[in-house]
């Protein structure tokens, strides 16, 4: 029988018959509805969801609460996605717990992962789970929780073919997760009326800081102040893999994400190694990245939505003086490193995940922790 990782990687990440909650609800019902055995804090939004989710986890743990957390996507390995009491869960066991029922229902990859996480939390007896949504909110597989607190980090244009063509439509999809009587924590004040229309009893405007959002959510859940001194570092988020020369990995995958990243980078002229998904604002992202340097190495991740390296290179030509095309991510990074200049690897967390599992480029990751 294939391993849990092989099984999960064999599944389609996208539903063939459209988005909806029917399969995940059926799968969880077969498992005894584990998601109803503990309360959850549901984190939706365009950018920053993983960091906010991990921040909530750390803050609640520091307050003596037993916490599970569910993130996506991963960088170093699938087990990053499911955490219990500050440690990665046994991914093999978590997947095997749901596998038979998932196979009967033809569940998608994200549905299997979500069910595995929610069942793992119930089995571990957590007090609360911090759960990051995958895509949108209304039809996302995570929209099955008993959730007294929801967080909306921010809203930018993304997945417009599914969520809508403007921020208002996308916000409506995300805020559809609000439950009657819940507290909603917002990074942007403009969505307060929509949150209340969806049933929020209380709205907290925390502002755009990931720490502020996490702190407001943790305090809303506990009903009391908590110590906000936590330092959450996630793989692939402003992650330094070397200093001489400088090498930074960041999974900024849309224009808003790059807007957060660029002013936080150390001042330097970078060789940019990038893969970008075809459904993003590719030209806008390339224009933003072009302020960092004259040279881009175009590559492609294993995600089926990724532009080919050749297509990305063609799109990049108006923005960079030098554009090189290397389809293989590891080869592209080795080439960039050989130039002896600062390197930024960005455009997609899927690119970072491909690189992190390639032994030929992992040496620097391992050397710097």
Secondary structure by P-SEA (a helix, b strand, c coil): cccaaaaaaaccccccccccaaaaaaaaaaaccccccccccccccccaaaaaaaaaaaaaaaaccbbbbbbccccccccccccccccccaaaaaaaacaaaaaaacccaaaaaaaaaaaaaaaaccccccccccccccccccccccccbbbbccccccccccccccaaaaaaaaaccccccbbbbbccccaaaaaaaacccccccccccaaaaaaaaaaaaaccccccbbbbbbcccccccccccbbbbbccccaaaaaaccccccccccccccccccccaaaaaaaaacccccccccccccccccccaaaaaaaacccccbbbbbccaaaaaaaaaaaccbbbbcccaaaaaaaaaccccaaaaaaac
